[in-house]
Amino acid sequence: MNAGSSVMNESGMVTYNVADNWEYALKVTLAEPGSRIVNPGATLKFKADYLIPAQDSDVPEIQVGILRKGNTGYEAVSDGWIAGKSGGSAEGTEGSQTVRVTIPGDAPPGTYRMVFKLKDKEAVFNIIVQDATPDFIKKNPSPL
């Protein structure tokens, strides 16, 4: 849908000026080759590519939310998760930035969804945090 304005001149002609209803665009990928199966304490590096309207010339803020899959769906978590951006560039309406997400060292094993958000757009990235307890400890628990 487009928005705009119209003007009728003296001869009855209508001029209609059209302006795009601009939407933001966001794409997130792993910046370095790797697996979606990670250990607690790992830091993942993402590349966030985006499109922004021409009037927004500043490098936008990309927010990151963390959800953990439970029995009834995904539930928000935040304790110990650290997300931050570094760098960033915008050439006209296109840009990219690096976003790092650090998983807490005590994160329980499970499926997690990272939700990257830029204005009205979201990009999701799922990971599996594996149990960091070595197999030999699981098989031979300490008697203490």
N, C-alpha and C positions, 0 to 999 in steps of 0.2 A: 504494500500500500504506500502511496506517496502522499505527501502533504504539500501544501502550497497556498498560493493566494491568487485571486482573480481580480481583474480590473476591467470595467466596461468603459470604452472611450465614447466620444460624442457621436460617432457614426454607428454605434451599436455593436461594434466588434469587441469581443472579449479576449483579453490576454490572460493566459494562465501560466504562472511561474511555478514550476515543479521543483521540489526539494526532496531528496531521498530521505526515507526513514532509515537512517543508518543503524546498523547493528555491528557490534564488535564480533571478532572471530578469534578463537584460541585453539591452538594445537599443542599438545605436550607429549614429548617422547623422552626416553632415556638418552642422556647426552653421551654416555659411554656404553659400549657393549656390556651386557650383563644379563643376569637372570632376574626374574620376578620373585624368585625364592631367595630370601635374605635372612641373615642372622640378626638377633637383637644387637643394637649398638651400631649397625651399619649406617652409612650416609649414602644416600642416592642422589645423583646429580641429573637434573632434568633440563631439557631445552624447551623453552616456551616461546613459540612463534605466535604472533598476533597481528591483527589488523585493527586499526583504530580510525575514527573519523579524522579528517584533516584538521578540524578545529581543536582537537586534543593533541597538541604537539609534544606534550610531556610524556616521558616514559611512564606507562601506567603501573599501578600496583597490582600484582597478582597475589591473591590470597589463597591459602591452602587449608582445607579442612580435612580431618582424619576421621574415618568411620571404621568400626570393627564389626565383622559379621557375627551375629548372634543367632539364637534359635528363632527369633521373630523378625529377622532382617538386620539391617545395618544400624548401629548405634554410635553416636558421636563420642569420641575420646580425645583427650588433649594432653593428659598428664605425661610430661617428659618429651613429647614430640617437638622437635625444633624445625622450623621452616624459615628459610631466608633466601633472599635473592642477592645475586652479585652481578654487577655489570648491567648491561641493558642498552639497547640502542633503538632509535626510531628514525627511520628515513622516510619522511612523508607520512604515509599511513601504515607502513609496515615496520615491524620491529621484532626483536627477540631478546630474551634474557635467560640467564641461568638461575635455576631455583634448586636449592639443596634441601633435602629433608633427612633429618637424623632420627632414626628409630631409637627409642629408649632402650638401654641395656637390659631392663627388666620387663620388656614388652612380652606379654603372654603369646604363645604360638597361636596362629590363626590367620584368617583372611582379612586383609585391610584394604580399604578404598581411600585413595587420596583424591580429593576434589579440588582441582585448581579452578579459581574463579577470577574472571575479568569482567567487571560490570555485570551484564546480563547473560554472559556465556560461561559455561562450565565444561571442563574436560576432566575425565576420570582416569585413574590409573590404579589397577589392582595389584597387590603384592601378597605373598604368603610369607609370614614370619615363622621360621621353623624353630623347633625346640632347640635351645642352645646347650642343653645338657648332653655331654658326651655319652655315647652308647655304653661305654664300660662302666660309667657311674650308675646308669639306669639298671644295668644287669647286676651290679655289685654294690648296692647301697651301703653306706658307712653304718656300722653298728652304733655309732654315737648318737 
